[in-house]
Amino acid sequence: ISQARQHPGFHVKSSRDPPRVSMATEAALLEFRTELLAGVNAARTIHRVPNLSPGEKNAINNLKSRSDIVIANADKNLGTVILNSEDYLSEGYRQLSDEKYYRQIPIPTQAAQPAHLDTVVPELSLLQPQLVEIVECHEGLFSPRDIQSLFANFPFKPAKFYMLPKIHKDPGPNGVLKGR
């Protein structure tokens, strides 16, 4: 099984060896597989015709480069919206000032977040000898990817605030769509 098709959880490799069919069937399957892969590779190399004209592509690039508008995905995958930057920012500030959902922290989030998981849960480093023993005792039970994730010390990523405009709601008095 390729790495891409493996289940992300732990798995036990099967020792089952299915019975072979006739050599003619094996040869036919191999030939089919070869032709199928050749067809897939040929399809990947076909030059695809763009679905946008050069003028449309230029117009989109011009919109992307403007600082007075924000282009964002709408909530619930209802499409793409173009909003006035000032209105988008004021809606963001309005949401962030709602103390029911947000509170201001005294230090920047990157400084507030630990660099690695073991600084939050120091017991993890104490568990490492037991994990090594378990992996060694159950040889073949864990894939290399499983072992890597058991012993990795993943860094924290800084938190990110983002908004998805809700286009199914009526705009407020200033034309801005209100978020939650």
Backbone as ProteinMPNN parsed JSONL, in Angstrom:
{"seq_chain_A": "ISQARQHPGFHVKSSRDPPRVSMATEAALLEFRTELLAGVNAARTIHRVPNLSPGEKNAINNLKSRSDIVIANADKNLGTVILNSEDYLSEGYRQLSDEKYYRQIPIPTQAAQPAHLDTVVPELSLLQPQLVEIVECHEGLFSPRDIQSLFANFPFKPAKFYMLPKIHKDPGPNGVLKGR", "coords_chain_A": {"N_chain_A": [[0.86, -1.185, 0.0], [0.582, 2.173, -0.855], [2.108, 5.16, 0.571], [0.304, 7.291, 0.446], [-2.179, 6.093, 0.487], [-2.419, 4.871, 2.919], [-4.019, 4.37, 6.039], [-4.359, 6.977, 8.413], [-4.136, 6.259, 11.078], [-2.808, 3.725, 13.352], [-1.788, 0.579, 12.02], [-1.93, -2.903, 11.179], [0.115, -4.896, 9.289], [-0.982, -7.146, 6.858], [-0.495, -10.648, 6.64], [-1.481, -12.184, 4.746], [-1.425, -14.026, 1.782], [-2.784, -14.012, -1.156], [-4.148, -16.668, -3.201], [-2.592, -17.459, -6.3], [-3.723, -16.828, -9.63], [-4.153, -18.184, -12.912], [-1.26, -18.088, -15.096], [-1.8, -16.814, -17.502], [-3.916, -15.122, -16.851], [-2.667, -13.503, -14.941], [-0.774, -12.28, -16.616], [-2.47, -10.888, -18.366], [-3.688, -9.118, -16.582], [-1.446, -7.627, -15.778], [-0.752, -6.445, -18.224], [-3.061, -4.928, -18.671], [-2.885, -3.167, -16.483], [-0.523, -1.799, -17.134], [-1.292, -0.525, -19.537], [-3.364, 1.062, -18.565], [-2.018, 2.785, -16.74], [-0.348, 4.07, -18.594], [-2.271, 5.427, -20.092], [-3.323, 7.157, -18.135], [-1.044, 8.698, -17.542], [-0.672, 9.871, -20.059], [-2.968, 11.421, -20.218], [-2.441, 13.301, -18.28], [-0.5, 14.875, -19.443], [-1.711, 16.264, -21.439], [-2.296, 19.327, -23.046], [-4.139, 21.683, -21.51], [-6.868, 23.756, -22.299], [-7.242, 27.078, -21.311], [-9.967, 28.287, -19.275], [-10.544, 30.9, -19.12], [-10.498, 34.0, -20.808], [-7.7, 35.958, -22.058], [-8.232, 38.639, -21.389], [-10.142, 38.403, -19.312], [-8.6, 37.084, -17.394], [-6.669, 39.036, -16.926], [-8.308, 41.034, -15.85], [-9.099, 39.824, -13.434], [-6.607, 39.611, -12.158], [-6.041, 42.329, -11.889], [-8.076, 43.08, -10.077], [-7.286, 41.569, -7.84], [-4.939, 42.884, -7.125], [-5.724, 45.285, -6.063], [-5.965, 47.48, -3.274], [-8.161, 48.561, -2.056], [-10.264, 46.851, -1.919], [-11.527, 43.66, -0.759], [-11.196, 40.326, -1.56], [-12.903, 37.463, -0.955], [-13.74, 34.115, 0.177], [-17.11, 33.131, 0.519], [-19.228, 32.385, 3.355], [-20.154, 29.005, 4.043], [-19.463, 27.973, 1.55], [-20.687, 29.478, -0.507], [-19.823, 30.896, -2.667], [-17.716, 33.452, -4.125], [-16.899, 36.613, -2.808], [-16.736, 40.178, -3.208], [-15.613, 42.772, -1.312], [-15.718, 46.044, 0.165], [-12.742, 47.244, 1.506], [-12.605, 48.837, 3.88], [-15.124, 48.398, 5.056], [-14.977, 45.652, 5.456], [-12.846, 45.465, 7.288], [-13.944, 46.967, 9.422], [-16.041, 45.315, 10.156], [-14.585, 43.098, 11.022], [-13.252, 44.22, 13.264], [-15.53, 44.795, 14.78], [-16.475, 42.214, 15.343], [-14.278, 41.186, 16.79], [-14.361, 42.808, 19.018], [-16.424, 41.836, 20.494], [-16.953, 40.674, 23.53], [-18.045, 38.344, 24.364], [-17.107, 36.3, 22.786], [-14.398, 36.828, 22.286], [-11.317, 37.873, 23.826], [-8.953, 40.315, 24.784], [-5.488, 39.723, 24.77], [-2.582, 40.193, 26.824], [-0.061, 39.961, 25.643], [1.627, 39.42, 22.485], [0.3, 36.851, 20.296], [2.16, 34.983, 19.302], [4.207, 35.066, 21.147], [2.785, 34.202, 23.321], [2.184, 31.589, 22.785], [3.563, 28.358, 23.251], [6.729, 27.132, 22.026], [7.004, 24.426, 21.393], [5.235, 21.3, 21.722], [6.029, 19.757, 23.952], [6.618, 21.613, 25.884], [4.234, 22.353, 26.901], [3.049, 20.005, 27.77], [4.876, 18.485, 29.771], [5.125, 15.866, 30.55], [5.196, 14.332, 28.29], [7.844, 13.994, 27.393], [8.738, 12.313, 29.353], [7.423, 9.995, 28.724], [8.676, 8.974, 26.513], [10.736, 6.85, 26.73], [9.083, 4.612, 27.296], [7.518, 4.537, 24.983], [9.463, 3.927, 23.062], [10.131, 1.356, 23.886], [7.692, 0.009, 23.484], [7.422, 0.229, 20.692], [9.695, -1.199, 19.86], [9.123, -3.757, 20.894], [6.936, -4.508, 19.426], [7.578, -5.047, 16.702], [7.146, -4.199, 13.337], [4.511, -3.552, 13.658], [4.132, -0.818, 13.647], [4.252, 1.676, 11.173], [6.922, 3.432, 9.411], [6.055, 6.08, 9.253], [4.164, 6.215, 11.313], [5.853, 5.875, 13.519], [7.466, 8.131, 13.286], [5.567, 10.152, 13.799], [4.973, 9.554, 16.429], [7.268, 10.3, 17.827], [7.81, 12.85, 17.092], [8.301, 16.323, 17.646], [6.21, 18.511, 17.336], [6.039, 21.85, 16.191], [4.16, 24.632, 17.503], [1.713, 26.458, 15.706], [1.078, 29.879, 15.012], [-1.998, 31.387, 16.095], [-4.744, 32.257, 13.947], [-6.857, 34.743, 12.847], [-9.796, 34.863, 10.986], [-12.417, 35.749, 8.702], [-15.516, 34.719, 7.316], [-17.522, 36.023, 4.978], [-21.02, 36.397, 5.351], [-23.321, 35.808, 3.111], [-25.984, 35.287, 2.981], [-27.453, 36.79, 4.648], [-29.293, 39.814, 5.423], [-27.956, 42.958, 4.5], [-26.606, 45.383, 6.801], [-27.477, 48.758, 7.964], [-25.409, 50.283, 6.843], [-24.749, 48.807, 4.657], [-23.107, 46.701, 5.171], [-22.471, 43.295, 5.62], [-23.434, 41.523, 8.41], [-21.566, 39.581, 10.67], [-21.228, 36.686, 12.81]], "CA_chain_A": [[0.0, 0.0, 0.0], [1.398, 3.384, -0.927], [1.997, 6.051, 1.722], [-0.869, 8.147, 0.296], [-3.403, 5.343, 0.73], [-2.429, 4.304, 4.258], [-4.858, 5.019, 7.042], [-3.477, 7.758, 9.281], [-3.948, 5.602, 12.369], [-1.921, 2.574, 13.341], [-2.335, -0.549, 11.277], [-1.141, -4.124, 11.199], [0.262, -5.417, 7.931], [-1.53, -8.487, 6.694], [0.443, -11.651, 6.137], [-2.246, -12.991, 3.794], [-0.917, -14.088, 0.42], [-3.884, -14.64, -1.893], [-3.705, -17.661, -4.186], [-2.368, -16.942, -7.653], [-4.544, -17.38, -10.704], [-3.317, -18.705, -13.991], [-0.25, -17.175, -15.631], [-2.428, -16.019, -18.558], [-4.682, -14.079, -16.179], [-1.681, -12.585, -14.374], [-0.195, -11.519, -17.729], [-3.507, -9.983, -18.86], [-3.826, -8.056, -15.579], [-0.261, -6.778, -15.864], [-0.864, -5.663, -19.456], [-4.112, -3.934, -18.434], [-2.336, -2.172, -15.566], [0.445, -1.0, -17.887], [-2.037, 0.34, -20.461], [-4.101, 2.038, -17.77], [-1.06, 3.792, -16.279], [0.075, 4.856, -19.754], [-3.387, 6.327, -20.405], [-3.386, 8.19, -17.093], [0.098, 9.596, -17.758], [-0.919, 10.641, -21.281], [-4.006, 12.415, -19.909], [-1.83, 14.372, -17.475], [0.358, 15.725, -20.265], [-2.516, 16.984, -22.433], [-2.352, 20.762, -22.812], [-5.518, 22.085, -21.238], [-7.219, 25.089, -22.774], [-7.749, 27.855, -20.18], [-11.382, 28.633, -19.391], [-10.641, 32.355, -19.079], [-9.806, 34.717, -21.878], [-6.631, 36.805, -21.497], [-8.834, 39.845, -20.801], [-10.742, 38.034, -18.025], [-7.496, 36.796, -16.477], [-6.09, 40.334, -16.598], [-9.256, 41.728, -14.969], [-9.006, 39.184, -12.117], [-5.329, 40.027, -11.563], [-6.183, 43.736, -11.49], [-8.882, 43.111, -8.854], [-6.468, 41.026, -6.742], [-3.884, 43.824, -6.743], [-6.304, 46.502, -5.47], [-5.956, 47.485, -1.807], [-9.414, 49.111, -1.54], [-11.27, 45.795, -1.858], [-11.116, 42.348, -0.242], [-11.833, 39.218, -2.256], [-12.911, 36.38, 0.029], [-14.749, 33.076, 0.023], [-18.271, 33.358, 1.369], [-19.559, 31.334, 4.306], [-20.869, 27.822, 3.539], [-19.101, 27.773, 0.143], [-21.708, 30.07, -1.367], [-19.203, 31.641, -3.746], [-16.681, 34.433, -3.831], [-17.469, 37.945, -2.664], [-15.83, 41.321, -3.249], [-16.078, 43.716, -0.303], [-14.942, 47.238, 0.418], [-11.769, 46.947, 2.572], [-12.966, 49.515, 5.128], [-16.267, 47.696, 5.64], [-14.497, 44.337, 5.892], [-12.078, 45.673, 8.511], [-14.825, 47.391, 10.518], [-16.759, 44.108, 10.593], [-13.623, 42.319, 11.803], [-13.09, 44.885, 14.562], [-16.78, 44.625, 15.515], [-16.501, 40.847, 15.863], [-13.23, 41.022, 17.801], [-14.701, 43.557, 20.237], [-17.491, 41.114, 21.192], [-16.286, 39.983, 24.632], [-18.642, 37.014, 24.554], [-16.31, 35.333, 22.022], [-12.982, 37.173, 22.232], [-10.763, 38.752, 24.852], [-7.626, 40.787, 24.424], [-4.417, 39.163, 25.587], [-1.6, 41.262, 27.056], [1.154, 39.774, 24.851], [1.323, 38.884, 21.148], [-0.014, 35.417, 20.326], [3.344, 34.151, 19.078], [4.93, 34.981, 22.413], [1.935, 33.497, 24.282], [2.143, 30.166, 22.466], [4.856, 27.702, 23.428], [7.382, 26.765, 20.773], [6.797, 23.005, 21.113], [4.229, 20.635, 22.531], [6.546, 19.245, 25.227], [6.66, 22.67, 26.895], [2.897, 22.395, 27.466], [2.831, 18.728, 28.438], [6.23, 17.971, 30.014], [5.075, 14.418, 30.739], [5.458, 13.658, 27.009], [9.248, 13.589, 27.325], [8.889, 11.181, 30.267], [6.837, 8.814, 28.091], [9.465, 8.521, 25.364], [11.321, 5.507, 26.883], [8.036, 3.6, 27.167], [7.142, 4.457, 23.567], [10.533, 3.21, 22.373], [9.997, -0.055, 24.26], [6.502, -0.52, 22.806], [7.728, 0.115, 19.258], [10.657, -2.289, 19.68], [8.474, -5.039, 21.21], [5.917, -4.81, 18.404], [8.218, -4.771, 15.412], [6.268, -4.391, 12.19], [3.178, -3.031, 13.947], [4.108, 0.605, 13.329], [4.94, 2.076, 9.943], [7.865, 4.521, 9.681], [5.308, 7.328, 9.44], [3.604, 6.157, 12.661], [6.956, 6.075, 14.466], [7.858, 9.541, 13.194], [4.583, 10.999, 14.473], [5.051, 9.294, 17.873], [8.43, 10.936, 18.431], [7.994, 14.209, 16.584], [7.995, 17.416, 18.554], [5.649, 19.447, 16.388], [5.951, 23.232, 16.675], [2.851, 25.264, 17.45], [1.56, 27.514, 14.708], [0.326, 30.988, 15.607], [-3.426, 31.44, 15.811], [-5.053, 33.152, 12.845], [-8.25, 35.195, 12.808], [-10.309, 35.109, 9.638], [-13.879, 35.859, 8.629], [-16.181, 34.301, 6.096], [-18.714, 36.855, 4.838], [-22.29, 35.669, 5.295], [-24.077, 36.503, 2.069], [-27.398, 34.959, 3.055], [-28.1, 37.717, 5.562], [-29.543, 41.153, 4.901], [-26.927, 43.91, 4.936], [-27.009, 46.371, 7.806], [-27.791, 50.076, 7.429], [-24.317, 50.812, 6.016], [-24.517, 47.879, 3.56], [-22.14, 45.67, 5.567], [-23.081, 42.055, 6.091], [-23.039, 41.276, 9.794], [-21.144, 38.215, 10.996], [-21.586, 36.266, 14.155]], "C_chain_A": [[0.893, 1.23, 0.0], [1.158, 4.251, 0.298], [0.708, 6.866, 1.646], [-2.154, 7.409, 0.655], [-3.472, 4.759, 2.129], [-3.343, 5.095, 5.175], [-3.955, 5.775, 8.003], [-3.241, 7.117, 10.643], [-2.993, 4.433, 12.261], [-2.587, 1.433, 12.586], [-1.386, -1.738, 11.39], [-1.088, -4.648, 9.777], [-0.253, -6.843, 7.891], [-0.45, -9.427, 6.17], [-0.24, -12.548, 5.108], [-1.616, -12.889, 2.419], [-1.975, -14.789, -0.412], [-3.356, -15.631, -2.928], [-3.588, -17.029, -5.571], [-3.332, -17.604, -8.628], [-3.609, -17.843, -11.806], [-2.333, -17.643, -14.486], [-0.843, -16.277, -16.715], [-3.215, -14.854, -17.945], [-3.747, -13.035, -15.583], [-1.093, -11.688, -15.464], [-1.197, -10.495, -18.263], [-3.705, -8.82, -17.884], [-2.649, -7.091, -15.62], [-0.322, -5.889, -17.1], [-1.918, -4.559, -19.294], [-3.597, -2.802, -17.551], [-1.381, -1.235, -16.301], [-0.265, -0.029, -18.826], [-2.795, 1.429, -19.707], [-3.178, 3.15, -17.273], [-0.568, 4.67, -17.424], [-1.009, 5.857, -20.143], [-3.499, 7.467, -19.413], [-2.255, 9.186, -17.291], [-0.091, 10.45, -19.001], [-1.949, 11.738, -21.019], [-3.431, 13.574, -19.114], [-1.031, 15.344, -18.334], [-0.416, 16.494, -21.33], [-2.552, 18.461, -22.059], [-3.813, 21.168, -22.659], [-5.727, 23.524, -21.691], [-7.77, 25.873, -21.585], [-9.215, 28.221, -20.386], [-11.62, 30.138, -19.264], [-9.907, 32.966, -20.256], [-8.68, 35.527, -21.256], [-7.182, 38.071, -20.838], [-9.447, 39.561, -19.434], [-9.657, 37.765, -16.976], [-6.841, 38.098, -16.016], [-6.993, 41.099, -15.629], [-9.189, 41.154, -13.548], [-7.716, 39.604, -11.419], [-5.365, 41.48, -11.113], [-6.993, 43.858, -10.201], [-8.066, 42.634, -7.652], [-5.449, 42.04, -6.24], [-4.422, 45.082, -6.066], [-6.321, 46.396, -3.95], [-7.27, 48.008, -1.222], [-10.535, 48.08, -1.476], [-10.652, 44.523, -1.268], [-11.902, 41.316, -1.019], [-11.739, 38.024, -1.318], [-13.937, 35.326, -0.356], [-15.891, 33.386, 0.971], [-18.472, 32.166, 2.29], [-20.34, 30.222, 3.6], [-20.634, 27.591, 2.047], [-20.158, 28.315, -0.819], [-21.118, 30.955, -2.452], [-18.112, 32.562, -3.249], [-17.326, 35.8, -3.764], [-16.363, 38.995, -2.747], [-16.413, 42.366, -2.315], [-15.164, 44.933, -0.249], [-14.03, 46.941, 1.606], [-12.156, 47.577, 3.899], [-14.117, 48.809, 5.825], [-15.846, 46.329, 6.18], [-13.728, 44.465, 7.209], [-12.97, 46.085, 9.678], [-15.648, 46.209, 11.027], [-15.835, 43.219, 11.421], [-13.423, 42.899, 13.187], [-14.349, 44.718, 15.415], [-16.835, 43.226, 16.133], [-15.48, 40.664, 16.982], [-13.54, 41.764, 19.095], [-15.841, 42.898, 21.013], [-16.862, 40.233, 22.27], [-16.905, 38.632, 24.962], [-17.779, 35.941, 23.888], [-14.806, 35.584, 22.073], [-12.584, 37.991, 23.442], [-9.353, 39.13, 24.413], [-6.601, 40.163, 25.355], [-3.305, 40.196, 25.7], [-0.329, 41.141, 26.219], [0.777, 39.23, 23.479], [1.146, 37.371, 21.189], [1.215, 34.553, 20.116], [4.16, 34.016, 20.356], [4.128, 34.183, 23.442], [1.933, 31.997, 24.02], [3.515, 29.548, 22.657], [5.424, 27.282, 22.08], [7.085, 25.32, 20.391], [5.824, 22.409, 22.11], [4.77, 20.19, 23.885], [6.703, 20.339, 26.287], [5.299, 22.806, 27.573], [2.64, 21.143, 28.294], [4.202, 18.098, 28.686], [6.267, 16.453, 30.194], [5.373, 13.658, 29.441], [6.903, 13.183, 26.919], [9.517, 12.416, 28.265], [8.364, 9.882, 29.659], [7.712, 8.224, 26.992], [10.125, 7.155, 25.573], [10.279, 4.39, 26.754], [7.598, 3.441, 25.714], [8.181, 3.68, 22.772], [10.404, 1.717, 22.651], [8.807, -0.704, 23.547], [6.789, -0.737, 21.325], [8.677, -1.053, 19.006], [10.022, -3.652, 19.92], [7.49, -5.459, 20.122], [6.45, -4.462, 17.022], [7.26, -5.103, 14.272], [4.86, -3.854, 12.408], [3.045, -1.571, 13.516], [4.86, 0.863, 12.03], [5.963, 3.148, 10.301], [7.159, 5.855, 9.936], [4.679, 7.376, 10.846], [4.678, 6.47, 13.697], [7.388, 7.539, 14.474], [6.864, 10.426, 13.943], [4.572, 10.759, 15.979], [6.159, 10.107, 18.534], [8.665, 12.362, 17.959], [7.624, 15.22, 17.658], [7.494, 18.567, 17.672], [5.594, 20.857, 16.959], [4.505, 23.729, 16.604], [2.849, 26.284, 16.326], [0.754, 28.639, 15.342], [-1.145, 30.942, 15.192], [-3.682, 32.463, 14.713], [-6.545, 33.48, 12.884], [-8.639, 35.386, 11.352], [-11.828, 35.148, 9.697], [-14.351, 35.314, 7.296], [-17.443, 35.147, 5.973], [-19.96, 35.997, 4.673], [-23.193, 36.387, 4.297], [-25.557, 36.171, 2.097], [-28.165, 35.891, 3.982], [-28.334, 39.057, 4.875], [-28.431, 42.083, 5.38], [-27.478, 44.881, 5.961], [-27.247, 47.724, 7.151], [-26.672, 50.659, 6.572], [-23.948, 49.857, 4.879], [-23.552, 46.768, 3.903], [-22.904, 44.451, 6.059], [-22.549, 41.756, 7.481], [-22.663, 39.805, 9.974], [-21.626, 37.866, 12.376], [-20.731, 36.909, 15.18]], "O_chain_A": [[1.85, 1.312, 0.77], [0.145, 4.108, 0.983], [0.078, 7.11, 2.675], [-3.122, 8.036, 1.085], [-4.502, 4.195, 2.497], [-3.428, 6.321, 5.097], [-2.893, 5.274, 8.375], [-2.238, 7.409, 11.294], [-2.43, 4.179, 11.196], [-3.814, 1.347, 12.528], [-0.196, -1.581, 11.662], [-2.122, -4.825, 9.133], [0.014, -7.642, 8.789], [0.394, -9.04, 5.362], [0.333, -13.537, 4.653], [-1.309, -11.794, 1.946], [-2.07, -16.016, -0.39], [-2.262, -15.461, -3.464], [-4.389, -16.175, -5.952], [-3.703, -18.768, -8.477], [-2.393, -17.88, -11.62], [-2.558, -16.446, -14.309], [-0.45, -15.117, -16.845], [-3.181, -13.737, -18.46], [-3.991, -11.834, -15.698], [-0.931, -10.484, -15.265], [-0.822, -9.365, -18.578], [-3.871, -7.675, -18.303], [-2.832, -5.879, -15.511], [0.02, -4.708, -17.032], [-1.712, -3.419, -19.711], [-3.838, -1.627, -17.829], [-1.427, -0.02, -16.11], [0.103, 1.143, -18.91], [-2.861, 2.575, -20.154], [-3.519, 4.328, -17.375], [-0.389, 5.875, -17.25], [-0.708, 7.001, -20.485], [-3.742, 8.611, -19.797], [-2.478, 10.394, -17.216], [0.283, 11.623, -19.01], [-1.822, 12.849, -21.532], [-3.884, 14.709, -19.258], [-0.9, 16.517, -17.982], [0.171, 17.298, -22.054], [-2.805, 18.812, -20.907], [-4.615, 21.009, -23.579], [-4.874, 24.388, -21.49], [-8.679, 25.391, -20.908], [-9.659, 28.437, -21.514], [-12.762, 30.595, -19.297], [-8.834, 32.507, -20.648], [-8.693, 35.766, -20.049], [-6.643, 38.523, -19.828], [-9.306, 40.358, -18.507], [-9.783, 38.169, -15.82], [-6.499, 38.24, -14.843], [-6.506, 41.736, -14.695], [-9.218, 41.904, -12.573], [-7.725, 39.917, -10.228], [-4.793, 41.829, -10.081], [-6.643, 44.648, -9.324], [-8.142, 43.223, -6.574], [-5.128, 42.054, -5.052], [-3.637, 45.873, -5.542], [-6.653, 45.346, -3.4], [-7.479, 47.911, -0.013], [-11.638, 48.394, -1.029], [-9.435, 44.337, -1.277], [-13.124, 41.409, -1.131], [-10.646, 37.615, -0.927], [-14.875, 35.594, -1.107], [-15.672, 33.846, 2.092], [-17.955, 31.077, 2.041], [-21.097, 30.485, 2.665], [-21.51, 27.071, 1.355], [-20.479, 27.68, -1.824], [-21.856, 31.699, -3.099], [-17.651, 32.464, -2.112], [-18.201, 36.118, -4.57], [-15.21, 38.733, -2.403], [-17.552, 42.8, -2.485], [-13.981, 44.852, -0.58], [-14.503, 46.431, 2.622], [-12.052, 46.931, 4.941], [-14.097, 48.637, 7.044], [-16.31, 45.905, 7.238], [-13.929, 43.675, 8.131], [-12.783, 45.612, 10.799], [-15.92, 46.122, 12.224], [-16.266, 42.647, 12.422], [-13.422, 42.167, 14.177], [-14.258, 44.524, 16.627], [-17.196, 43.069, 17.299], [-15.784, 40.055, 18.008], [-13.039, 41.392, 20.156], [-16.188, 43.368, 22.097], [-16.307, 39.176, 21.97], [-16.351, 37.865, 25.75], [-17.721, 34.807, 24.362], [-14.02, 34.649, 21.919], [-13.4, 38.711, 24.017], [-8.661, 38.354, 23.755], [-6.808, 40.08, 26.565], [-3.098, 40.988, 24.781], [0.414, 42.114, 26.093], [-0.29, 38.637, 23.326], [1.76, 36.689, 22.009], [1.305, 33.475, 20.704], [4.74, 32.961, 20.614], [4.707, 33.559, 24.332], [1.705, 31.213, 24.941], [4.523, 30.14, 22.271], [4.685, 27.1, 21.113], [6.929, 25.009, 19.21], [5.618, 22.945, 23.199], [4.043, 20.238, 24.877], [6.899, 20.032, 27.463], [5.211, 23.316, 28.69], [2.08, 21.217, 29.388], [4.647, 17.263, 27.898], [7.312, 15.828, 30.014], [5.754, 12.488, 29.477], [7.164, 12.086, 26.424], [10.416, 11.612, 28.014], [8.805, 8.795, 30.033], [7.501, 7.082, 26.584], [10.081, 6.341, 24.651], [10.56, 3.343, 26.171], [7.334, 2.325, 25.265], [7.834, 2.87, 21.912], [10.552, 0.902, 21.74], [8.907, -1.831, 23.063], [6.435, -1.777, 20.769], [8.493, -1.812, 18.054], [10.347, -4.612, 19.221], [7.247, -6.651, 19.93], [5.848, -3.687, 16.28], [6.642, -6.167, 14.258], [4.095, -3.715, 11.454], [1.98, -1.14, 13.075], [5.954, 0.341, 11.813], [5.888, 3.723, 11.387], [7.62, 6.66, 10.745], [4.659, 8.425, 11.488], [4.447, 7.234, 14.634], [7.642, 8.116, 15.531], [7.27, 11.35, 14.647], [4.202, 11.654, 16.739], [6.009, 10.554, 19.671], [9.622, 13.009, 18.385], [6.735, 14.982, 18.475], [8.249, 19.47, 17.313], [5.151, 21.046, 18.092], [3.729, 23.298, 15.75], [3.875, 26.9, 16.034], [-0.157, 28.379, 16.129], [-1.485, 30.516, 14.089], [-2.928, 33.424, 14.564], [-7.385, 32.582, 12.946], [-7.902, 35.997, 10.578], [-12.44, 34.637, 10.636], [-13.667, 35.436, 6.28], [-18.354, 35.003, 6.789], [-19.956, 35.002, 3.949], [-23.756, 37.44, 4.598], [-26.321, 36.724, 1.306], [-29.388, 35.796, 4.091], [-27.676, 39.396, 3.891], [-28.01, 42.005, 6.534], [-28.676, 45.165, 5.984], [-27.223, 47.835, 5.925], [-26.942, 51.448, 5.667], [-22.941, 50.07, 4.204], [-23.201, 45.966, 3.037], [-23.865, 44.569, 6.819], [-21.337, 41.74, 7.695], [-23.354, 38.908, 9.491], [-22.332, 38.635, 13.028], [-20.904, 36.659, 16.373]]}, "name": "protein", "num_of_chains": 1, "seq": "ISQARQHPGFHVKSSRDPPRVSMATEAALLEFRTELLAGVNAARTIHRVPNLSPGEKNAINNLKSRSDIVIANADKNLGTVILNSEDYLSEGYRQLSDEKYYRQIPIPTQAAQPAHLDTVVPELSLLQPQLVEIVECHEGLFSPRDIQSLFANFPFKPAKFYMLPKIHKDPGPNGVLKGR"}
